[in-house]
Structure formats: C-alpha cells, structure tokens
Amino acid sequence: MTFKFMKLASQSQLSSWLSSIHPQVWIFAIGRFFSEVGTGFTLFYAPIFFVNQLGLSATSVGVALGSASISGIVGRITGGSLADSGYWGRRRTLLLATAISAIASLVLAATNNFTTLVIGSLISGLGIGFYWPAAEAVVADASQIDNRRETFAIARLADNLGLVIGIVLAGFLIAIIGSYRWLFVIDAISFMVFFGVVYVGISETEQQQIEKSEKTELFASWMAVLSDRRFLVYIAVNIFFTIYISQIHSTLPLYFKNFVFVESTAKGFTETTISGLFAWHLVFAIICQLPVTSILKRCSHTLALTVSAIFWAIGFGLIWVSGTAPSHNLVWVILALAVFAVAIVSYTPSAASLVTELAPENQRGVYFSINALCWAIGSFIGHPLGGWALDQPQIITNSYWLGFTLSVAIAVAILQYLNRILAE
C-alpha cells in the first residue's frame, strides 16, 4: 500500500513539472530531435569511414575533426554575441547555424581527401559554434528556477532519442547499401528540417524582446564574463568533461572496430555491432535521464558534477578492461557504455543549470558562448589526442584509458574548490 502511494505521488510530481515546461521548449525539442536523427547517422561512423574506407590515418582524421574547434571558437564567440543582440537574437542565430551545418554535411559527403575533410570540418565547426549558445539561451529563457534542470533534461532527452534512432537506422543502411556517403546527405536533410521547425515554430523569447533597450555593451559584457571567478573555475573543470565526451564520439568507435577483439573471430566489432552498442548507450541514457535528474535535483550543482566525474572514471576503467581482458570483451563494453550514459545524464542538466544561474539574464548568450567554447576546446584536444593514441602500439593505446581515469581526480579537486567559492 505504501509502495503504491509512493508510486502515485512520484507520477503526480512528474506530471506536474512536465506540464510546467514552456510550450516553446517542446517545439524546440521536436526540432532538436529531427536534427539529432541526422547527426546519429554520422556521429559514430564518420571516423570509421574516413580511416577504413578513405585510407586516412587515425591521427590525420583526429586532426581534421579537431580543426572544427578552430572555426567553432569563432562561431561560439560570434554566436553568443548575436544571440544576445536585440537586433539579431536567438531565433535568427539558430536559423543561420542550421543552414551552415547543412552545407557542411554536403561537403563531408563529397570528401575524398584530407583537404576536403578539413574544409567540411571547419564549416561544421562554424555551424555548431553558432548553434549552441543560442540553443542553450532559448531553453534557459523558457525555464524557471524550480524546473530548470528538468527543462534542460527534456532538451537532452530529445537529443538522445534522435541520436539513437539515427544510429540504428545508419547501421541498417550501411548493411544494405554499404555506402557511408549517404549518411552525410541524410544529415544535411535533417538540418533543413530543423531549420523549418525553428522558422515556423520558434519566436524570439520574451526576455530577449523586453531587454533590447537594456543590453550591456558588447565589450563590457565579455569583460564582465571574463572577470567572473566562479564561472572561470567552472569553465576549467568543464573542459575535462568535454574532452571525455569527445572520446565517445570519435575515439571509441574506431577503438571498438580495430582494437577490441571478439574471441571467436579475433577481429574487431562489425559496424552493425558498433551501431547496436551506441544505440544501447543512448537508450540507457534516455531511460536514466529523467530519474537521474530528479534524484540529483536534491544535490548542489557541484555535487551532481562530482557524481558525473566518478562515473566517467569507472567508465574509462571498464574500457581499459574491455581492451585487455582475454574474454567477454563485449560484456565489458556494454557495461562501460551504460556507465558513460549515467555520467552524461548526470552532467548535462546540472552544467547548463549552473551556467544559467551564474549568468545575468541579459548576458546568457555570452555566458553560454563561453560555456560552448569548452566543447570546442574539448574537441580540439580530445580528437587529435585520441587519434594519436590509436596510432600507437596496443599497449599504449590500452593504457590511454587509464590516464583518463586518473585525470578525474583533478576534475574532482577543481569541483571541490568551485563548491567552496560558490558557498562564499
């Protein structure tokens, strides 16, 4: 009887805060879902295509994918300022971002050499750079302090749903036609669908409309952000998280293909198996997203991020085991990707909510711009580093994951310092 009461209370609470989510968040989540379906077609298969089919080295592919961070820095800085601009605003910035990203996908679809890959990556980085500050600001503007983490969790849930569907469909498509290039074409189409959703369904946020006459001067706005000690400490630790996430997107698919062997064949996992593994990772993230967000809502942001860091350490340790264990490699990989799923869903809502609370309302675009720069820096470091590790002897490649496990201690120490200055 008590259990039934608790279950009904939990369902009532869930229904209550779901109904409190702003309608624009739901529309925006639909657009993000369609966009991420396309991204799922390419996210985990791009490194395999460029290395195993085009014949580029893992290091050169890592450098090329990392080059997106260079243009991404420009895009994030400009995009954050445009998102805060009374004349330009969040909506137009999003439209520009999706158009640029569609062009990038078409260039990558036509890639035959390292030069074209770099060009496509640079265009892609620019589109992503414009996208994230405006996207996070739209969600932040539509959230209230009581449901902020849940609002960001809904957006991430839409992302993960789209990704898992895209990954599964991509695995089937490759198995049927054997061509990776169509994956990028589908990605371009998904960006244009997202463009349509934003154009039709997203209006400029009320906050943006009200404060057009109260905008801080651009230079003063950036200087205010760069003098915010709490935010800068957060940025330092956030770079660790973004480097970790970059390994899932670029290094792990190739590691599973070329280094983690199936006992019966002494070969790496097939594309279909890799598709299933990352689909499992995202499905588990979808299942965990709302419950984990609800549990961690009782914790401070720094404690939630510390929990995420610990899960990252465990996950990297399991990846090391998967590459060195004499048997049951697939089981270890499944466990590792499940742990990574919990690490990510612990991280994303709390990180975005913390930025929202640190940022003045009329400077959210700039704050999220610098927050998004962490992703550019994480990719810039993580992609080439992972590519380099995969080109080394296997003993070094396997030890690479232990290095990440140890690095979590530094991230946790920074989080404890951040907690202390936030309390002050």
N, C-alpha and C positions, 0 to 999 in steps of 0.2 A: 504493500500500500504506500509506504514511504517512497520507494523507488518510483512508483507510478506518479506520485505527486511531484517529485523532483524532475522527472522527465517532462511532465506537463508545464512546470514552471520554466524549465530550460527552453522548451518550444515557444512558450509565450514571450520570453525575453528575446529569443532570436527573431520572432515575428515582429516584435516591437521595434527593434533597431533596424531591421531590414526596411520597414515601412517609413523610417525616418530618413532614409537615404534620398538625397535630392534627385528628382527625375532626370536632370541633365547628366548625372553620374551614370545612370542606367543606359541612356542613349550613347554616351561616350564609351561605356563598357562594351556595347554591341559593336561599335566601330573598331575598338581595340581587338575584339575577338576575331573579326574578319581579317584584320591586318596580321595578327599573330598566326592565323592559319597559314598564310603565305610564308611568314618567317619560319614556321615549323618545317616547311618544305626544304629550306636551305640551311638552317642554323647548324645542324649537326652533320650534314652531308657535304657542305662546301669544302672543308679540309680534305675529306676523302677524295672528292672529285679532283681537286687541284693537285694533290700529291700522287694518287694512284692512277688517275686517267690522263692528266696533262703531263705528268712526269716531273713536276717541280719538287724541289727538296722541301722537307718539312720546315726547315729554317727559313727558306725564302717565302713560303706560304705564311709562316708566322709573322715575318717582317711585313709582308704585303697586307695582311689582315690588320696588323698593328698600325699600319700607316693611316687607317681610318681614324685613329685617335688624333692625328695631327689636324686634319680638317674638322674633326669632331670638336676640338678645342675652340676653333674659330666659330663653328656653328653654335656651340653652347653659350659662348660669351655673347655673340650677336643675338641668339635666340632668346636668352634671358632678358636682354635689354628690350628687344622687340615685344616680348610678352608683357612687360611692364609698361610699355608705351601706350599712352592714351590714344594715339592716332592709329597704331598698328594692332596691338592687343593679342590675346591668346589665340583667338579663332584664326586670324589671318596667318599667324605663325605656324599653326598646325597645318593649314592648307599648303603653305609653302613647303613644309617638311615632308608631307606625303607625296607631293609632286616630285621633289628631288629624289626621294627614296625609290620611287617607281622607275625613274631614269637610271638610277644606279643598278637596279636589278636587271634591267635590259642590257646594260654594259657588261655586267658579270656573266650574263647568259651567252654573250658573244666572246668571252675570254678564251684566248688561245696561248697566251704567253704571260710572262711575269709583268711586263709593262702594262698590258691591258688590265691585269688583275689589280695592280696598284691604282690605276685610274678609277676603276669601278669601286675599289675600297675607299678611295678619297671622296668620291661623290656620295657613297653610302654613309660615310662618317659625317659629312656635312648635313645630310638629311636627318640622321639620328640626333646630331647636335642641336638642330633647330627644334626637334620634336620634344625631347624630354623636359626642358624647363617649362614649356607651355603646357604640356600634358599634365605634369605634376601640379602646376599652378591652377589649372581648371578643376582638378579634384580637390585641391586644398580650399579653393574659394567656395566650393559647393558643400564643404564639410562643416560640422560644428564640433566644438571641443569634446562633447560627450560621445560622438560617434566617429571621430577622426580615424582611428586605427581601422575600424570596420569599413569605412568608406574607401580607404586605400586598399584594404584587403579585397573588396569587391572588384576593384580595377585589376589587381594582380590575379584574381581568380579568372577573370575574363581572358587575361593574357595566357594563363596556363591552359585553360580549356582550348583556346585556339591553337596553341603550340602542340598539344597532344594530338589533336585531330590532324594537324598538318604533318606531324612526324609519321603517324600511322599511314596516312594516305601517300606520303612520299615513299615509304618503304614498299608499298604495293606498286606504285607507279614505276619505281626503279626495277622491281622484279619483272614487271610486264614489258616495259619498253627499253630498259637498260640505258636510258639517256638521262644524264644529270641536268642538261641544259634547260629542259622544260621546267625544272623545279624553280629556276630563277624567273622564267616567264610568268609562271603562276604567282610567284611572289610579287611581281610588278602589278599584276591584275588586282591582287588583294589590297595593295596600297591605293589603287584608284577607287576601289570600293570604299575604303576608309575615307578617302577624300570626299566622296559623295555623302557619306554619313555626317561628316563634320560640316560640310557645306549646307546640308538640309537641316540637320538636327541640333547643331550646337550654336548657341547665341553667345555673344560676349557676356561674361559674368557680370552680375550686378556690382560686385566690388570694383571691377575694372571701370564700369561706367561712372560710378559715384566719384571715384578718386582721380578722374582725369585731370582736374584742376589742382590736385594736391600732390602731384608727382614730384618726388625728390629729383634734383638734377642728377643726370646720369653719372657724372664723375663722383659726386658726393655719395651717391648710392653705392657705387662699387667700393669706395673708400670706407664707408660705414661697415660693409660686409667684411672687408679685409681686416678691420680693427676689432671684430667681434671674436674675442679669445675663445669663448665657449664653442663657437661654430668652427673655428680653425682646428681645435683639438678634435672635434667630431670628424672633420674632413680627413685628418691624419689617420684615424682608425678606419674610416670608411674606405680608404684606398686599399687596405688589406682585404676587406670584404669583396671589393670589385675585382681584385686580382684573383681571388678564389673562384668567383663566378666565371671569370674568363676561361679558367681551366676546364670547366664543364662544357663550355660552348665550342672550344677549338682543340684543346689537347686531348681530352678524354676519348672522343670518337675515334681519333687516329690511334690512340694508345690501345683501345679495345680491338681495333682492326689488325694492328701489326705486332702487338706485344703480349696481350693476354690470350693464351692459347687454350683451345678446347682439347681435353685429354684424348678423345677418340680420333681427332684429326691432326693434332699438333699444328693447327693453323689458328689464326685469329678469328674473331666472331664475324659472321656474314653481315651484310648490310641489313638484312631482314631482322637478324637478332639484335643488332645495334638499334634499329628502329624500335623494336619491342622494349629494349632496355630503357631508352629515354622516354618512351611512352609511359612505361611503368613509373619512372621518376616523376613525371609531370602529373600522372593520375594520383599518385600518392600525395603530391603537393596539393592538388585540388581537394583531396579528401581531408587533409590536415589543415588547410588554410584557415577556415573559419573557427574550428575548435581551438587551434593553437593561438590564434589572435584573441579569442575570448579568454583563454587561460592567462596569456601574457598581459592582458589589459590590466590585470591586478598589479603588475610589476612596473617599476620605473623603466624608462626607455633604455637606460644603460644596462640594467639587469637583463632585459629582453635581448639586447645585443650581445651580452656576455653569454647567455644561453646559446645563441646562434653560433658564436665563436667556438664554444665547446663542441657543438655538433660538427662544425667544419673539421676540427681536429680529429674527431672519431672517424669521419668520412674519409679523410685523406689516409688515415692509418689502414682502413679497410681496403682502399685502392692499392696500397703497398702490398697487403696480404694477397690480393687478387692476382698480382703480377709475379709473386714469388712462391705461392702455395703450389704444391705438386698436384693437387686435385681440387675439385669443387670450386673452380675459379668463377664460374657463372653465379654460384650462390653468393660468393663474397662481393661480386659486382652488384648484384641485386640489393644486398644489404647496404652497400656503400651509397648507392643512388637513393635509397629510401632515407638514409641519414642526411644526405645533402638536401633532399626535399624539405625535411624539417628545418634544416639550417636556413634555407632560403625563406620559408614562410615565417620563420621567427624574425628574420632580418628586415624584410622589405616594408611591412606596415609601420614598424617601430621607427625605422630610419626616416621614412617620409614624414611621419607624425612629428618627430623631433625637429626636423627642419622647419615644418610649418609653425611650430610653437616658438622657435628661435627667431623666425623672420617677422619683421613688421609687415602688416597686411599689404602696404603699397610697395613692398620690395620682394615679394615672394618669387617673382620671376628671376631676379638676380640671385637670390639665395639658392633656388633650385638650379640655376645655371651653374653655380659653383659646385653644388652637390652632383650635378650631372657630369662635371669635369672629372670627378673621381672615377666615373665609368670609363672615360676616355683614357685617363692615366692608367687605370687598371688594365685596360686592353692593350695599351701601348707597352706596358711592362709584361703582362701575362702572356700575350700571344707569341711574341718572339722568344720569351723565356721557355715556354712550353715547346715551341718548335725546335729550339736548341737542344732541349733535354731529349727529345725523341730522335735526334740525330746522333746521340752519344751511344757508347756501349750499354748493353741492357742493365748492367749493374748500376750505372749512373742514372739511367732512366728510372729504374725502380726506386732508387734512393731519393730521387727528386720529390716524391710524395711525402717522405718522412720529413724533408725540410719544411714543407708547408705545415705539417703537424706541429713542429717545434715553433714555427713563426706565430702560431696562435697565442703563445704566452705573451708576446709583445703586444698583440692586439688587446688582450685582456687587461694588461697593465695600463694601457692608454685609456681604456674604458673606465677603469677604477679612478684614474686621475680626472676624467671628464665628470664622473659622478660627484666627485668632491667639489669641483668648481661650479657645477650646476646647483649644488646644495648651498653654496655661498651666495 
